[in-house]
Amino acid sequence: MTGANGARGEVLAMLAGAERRLCLTLGALAEIETGLGVTGIAALGERMRVLSAGDLVIVLAALLRGGGEEGLADDLDRAAVDPRAAAEAVARAFAAAA
């Protein structure tokens, strides 16, 4: 895989044994809002402070789809993804989008 496009807000993370691209696109943001049941950036920021494991799957899947990683995004419930690596990847993706 080629490097991440930092200008686009992409980050790379080792997930499920391979380097994966994550990106907080507008579509990913909408998917996260819907999946977490919130509306607006302020509500999303507040909700992101108390993510459950299920919430982390929702957010990670949306960011993976934003990065073009639909295969892993669709199979997260069966993939061997380290929770700490997932949380770090999510944090890095949001920081890259700022």
C-alpha positions as a Markdown table, in Angstrom:
| # | Residue | x | y | z |
|---|---|---|---|---|
| 1 | Met | 0.0 | 0.0 | 0.0 |
| 2 | Thr | 1.3 | 3.5 | -0.8 |
| 3 | Gly | 1.5 | 6.1 | 1.9 |
| 4 | Ala | -1.4 | 8.0 | 3.3 |
| 5 | Asn | -2.5 | 11.3 | 1.7 |
| 6 | Gly | -2.0 | 13.6 | 4.7 |
| 7 | Ala | -3.6 | 16.5 | 2.8 |
| 8 | Arg | -6.8 | 14.5 | 2.6 |
| 9 | Gly | -6.6 | 13.5 | 6.3 |
| 10 | Glu | -5.7 | 9.9 | 5.7 |
| 11 | Val | -3.8 | 7.8 | 8.2 |
| 12 | Leu | -2.4 | 4.3 | 8.0 |
| 13 | Ala | -2.8 | 1.8 | 10.8 |
| 14 | Met | -1.9 | -1.9 | 11.3 |
| 15 | Leu | -5.2 | -3.6 | 11.8 |
| 16 | Ala | -6.1 | -7.3 | 11.4 |
| 17 | Gly | -2.5 | -8.1 | 10.3 |
| 18 | Ala | -2.2 | -5.5 | 7.5 |
| 19 | Glu | -1.7 | -1.8 | 6.9 |
| 20 | Arg | -5.1 | -0.1 | 6.5 |
| 21 | Arg | -6.1 | 3.4 | 5.4 |
| 22 | Leu | -8.6 | 5.4 | 7.5 |
| 23 | Cys | -10.1 | 8.7 | 6.6 |
| 24 | Leu | -12.7 | 10.9 | 8.2 |
| 25 | Thr | -14.7 | 11.8 | 5.1 |
| 26 | Leu | -18.1 | 13.6 | 5.1 |
| 27 | Gly | -19.7 | 10.3 | 4.4 |
| 28 | Ala | -17.8 | 8.6 | 7.3 |
| 29 | Leu | -18.9 | 11.5 | 9.6 |
| 30 | Ala | -22.5 | 11.0 | 8.6 |
| 31 | Glu | -22.2 | 7.2 | 9.1 |
| 32 | Ile | -20.7 | 7.8 | 12.6 |
| 33 | Glu | -23.4 | 10.2 | 13.6 |
| 34 | Thr | -26.2 | 7.8 | 12.5 |
| 35 | Gly | -24.5 | 4.8 | 14.1 |
| 36 | Leu | -24.0 | 6.5 | 17.4 |
| 37 | Gly | -27.4 | 8.2 | 17.3 |
| 38 | Val | -26.2 | 11.8 | 17.6 |
| 39 | Thr | -26.7 | 14.9 | 15.5 |
| 40 | Gly | -24.0 | 17.6 | 15.1 |
| 41 | Ile | -20.4 | 17.9 | 15.8 |
| 42 | Ala | -20.8 | 19.0 | 19.4 |
| 43 | Ala | -23.0 | 16.0 | 20.3 |
| 44 | Leu | -20.6 | 13.7 | 18.4 |
| 45 | Gly | -17.6 | 15.1 | 20.3 |
| 46 | Glu | -19.3 | 14.5 | 23.6 |
| 47 | Arg | -20.4 | 11.0 | 22.6 |
| 48 | Met | -16.9 | 10.0 | 21.5 |
| 49 | Arg | -15.6 | 10.5 | 25.0 |
| 50 | Val | -17.5 | 7.4 | 26.3 |
| 51 | Leu | -17.3 | 4.8 | 23.5 |
| 52 | Ser | -18.3 | 1.3 | 24.2 |
| 53 | Ala | -16.7 | -1.6 | 22.2 |
| 54 | Gly | -19.7 | -1.6 | 19.9 |
| 55 | Asp | -19.4 | 2.1 | 19.4 |
| 56 | Leu | -15.7 | 1.7 | 18.5 |
| 57 | Val | -16.6 | -0.9 | 15.8 |
| 58 | Ile | -19.1 | 1.6 | 14.3 |
| 59 | Val | -16.6 | 4.4 | 14.2 |
| 60 | Leu | -13.7 | 2.3 | 13.0 |
| 61 | Ala | -15.9 | 0.8 | 10.2 |
| 62 | Ala | -16.9 | 4.2 | 9.0 |
| 63 | Leu | -13.3 | 5.5 | 9.0 |
| 64 | Leu | -12.1 | 2.4 | 7.1 |
| 65 | Arg | -14.9 | 2.9 | 4.5 |
| 66 | Gly | -13.7 | 6.5 | 4.2 |
| 67 | Gly | -10.3 | 5.2 | 3.5 |
| 68 | Gly | -11.5 | 2.7 | 0.9 |
| 69 | Glu | -11.1 | -0.3 | 3.1 |
| 70 | Glu | -14.7 | -1.6 | 2.7 |
| 71 | Gly | -13.7 | -5.3 | 3.0 |
| 72 | Leu | -12.4 | -5.0 | 6.6 |
| 73 | Ala | -15.1 | -2.5 | 7.5 |
| 74 | Asp | -17.8 | -5.0 | 6.5 |
| 75 | Asp | -16.0 | -7.9 | 8.4 |
| 76 | Leu | -15.0 | -6.1 | 11.6 |
| 77 | Asp | -17.2 | -8.3 | 13.8 |
| 78 | Arg | -15.1 | -11.3 | 12.6 |
| 79 | Ala | -11.7 | -9.7 | 12.2 |
| 80 | Ala | -8.8 | -10.1 | 14.7 |
| 81 | Val | -8.4 | -6.4 | 15.5 |
| 82 | Asp | -6.6 | -5.4 | 18.7 |
| 83 | Pro | -8.9 | -3.0 | 20.6 |
| 84 | Arg | -6.0 | -0.7 | 21.6 |
| 85 | Ala | -4.8 | -0.5 | 18.0 |
| 86 | Ala | -8.4 | 0.3 | 16.9 |
| 87 | Ala | -8.7 | 3.1 | 19.5 |
| 88 | Glu | -5.4 | 4.6 | 18.5 |
| 89 | Ala | -6.2 | 4.5 | 14.8 |
| 90 | Val | -9.6 | 6.2 | 15.4 |
| 91 | Ala | -7.8 | 8.9 | 17.5 |
| 92 | Arg | -5.2 | 9.5 | 14.8 |
| 93 | Ala | -7.9 | 9.7 | 12.0 |
| 94 | Phe | -9.8 | 12.4 | 13.9 |
| 95 | Ala | -6.5 | 14.3 | 14.7 |
| 96 | Ala | -5.5 | 14.1 | 11.0 |
| 97 | Ala | -8.9 | 15.6 | 10.0 |
| 98 | Ala | -8.5 | 18.6 | 12.3 |
